[in-house]
Amino acid sequence: MSPTLPASARLAWWGTAWLRGHVVTDLLIDAVIADDATHAVSGLDPAGGTDTFVVALGRLRALGATAFGAAIPVEGDPVGLGGPRDFNTAALDVGEAVVVSGAGVGLVPERVGAAITWTAMPAERRQLPDVGEADRTLRAALLESAGALARLDVARWRPEVADELMNLRHRPHLDSPAGVPPRCVDLASRGVQALGIVDLALEDDGGAVSAHEIEARRASLVPLARAGRRALVAACSPEVWPPS
């Protein structure tokens, strides 16, 4: 398992670092696009066209952008979203978005092949999980889910999941720009790790012998998935970062 930051989290970290003068534009572009072919942005050009990523960044700065923050919502848990309804619906459809503080803009990514087009929409201020709270919740959820999966004999039906749970100290390395608090880099790494474990465990039904057993396995992962998303949102939302 080699999980990475979702596109919204990369833009949140590196876009904020760029706005605050910690990184140059070329470094921002390389970090956000990563292995994708290209990124573009629609909805900002007054003429109705689609901007290159660089042009869109300039437009957002001119609109008063002060930071980029991530949202990783799912139905029933719209974490990182504050409205309005159209933006929330679009973000829920793809499972992620970015809220641009100071500009009143939200960006929702749509992937087609190796390219992403971000659609700009009006977005409102949002309530966010506290970094400390998200950290504590994730630690508790990992223990709870590990215990539940052990009782369900995870080593028999998904041995690789058991290996990951036994190896929690070996977290994925995440490249981060200057300005992101080390505590948030660590929290994001553990959030990505938790979501990777959930994805791995849900890839198939393994050795399930009944619908009840399948549901029990899925239910045991719900708290971990929720905690992982909230950890990632807190770690990638400068509005709640601890003072440097």
Residue, then its C-alpha position, 0 to 999 in steps of 0.5 A: m500500500s502506497p497511499t498519497l494525498p488527494a488532489s484537494a489536499r495537495l492544492a491546500w498545502w502547496g497553494t497556501a504556501w504559494l500565497r504566503g510566499h513560501v514556494v515559487t509558482d513552478l514548485l507549486i505547479d509540480a507538486v499539485i499536478a504531480d503525476d497528472a498530465t495537466h490541471a485547468v480551472s473553469g468558472l473564473d474567466p469572466a468570458g466563460g473560458t477555461d483557464t490554465f492552472v497558472v492563470a486561475l491562481g492569479r485570478l484567485r489571488a486577485l479575488g483576495a485568496t488568503a489560503f486553500g483548505a481541503a474538504i473530503p466529504v461523503e454522504g452523511d458526513p460533509v466534513g470541510l463543507g459550509g455551503p451553499r447547496d450547489f457546491n456541497t452537492a458537487a463536492l459530495d459527488v466526487g468526494e473532495a473539494v477545495v475552499v479558497s479563503g478570502a475569495g468566497v470560491g470553492l473548487v471541485p475537481e473532475r478527473v478525465g483520464a490523466a487530467i483534472t479540471w477544477t470547477a469554481m463555484p461560490a463557497e461559504r465559510r465552514q466549520l472544521p474539526d480541531v487539529g487536536e480533536a481530529d488527532r485524538t479521534l483518529r488514534a481512538a478509531l485506529l484502536e477500535s477498528a483494529g480490535a474489531l477487525a481482530r475479532l473478525d479474524v482479519a488475518r484470515w480474510r485480508p492478511e495484508v490489512a492485518d499487516e498494515l494494522m501491525n505496522l502503523r508506525h511505518r506511515p506514508h511519507l508526504d512531501s510538504p511545503a514550508g509553512v505546514p505545521p509538522r503536527c499537521v504533516d504527521l496527522a495527514s500522514r496518519g489520515v492517509q494511512a487510515l483511509g488506505i487501510v479502509d480501502l484495502a479492507l473493502e477491496d473485496d469480501g475476502g473470506a466472507v461466508s454471510a451477508h451478516e459477516i460482510e456487514a460486520r466487517r464494513a461496520s467495523l471500518v466506518p469509525l476509522a474512515r470517518a476519523g481518517r477523513r476528518a484528520l485529513v481535512a484538519a491537517c489540510s485546512p490552514e484556518v485551524w492550523p496551530p500557531s507556528 
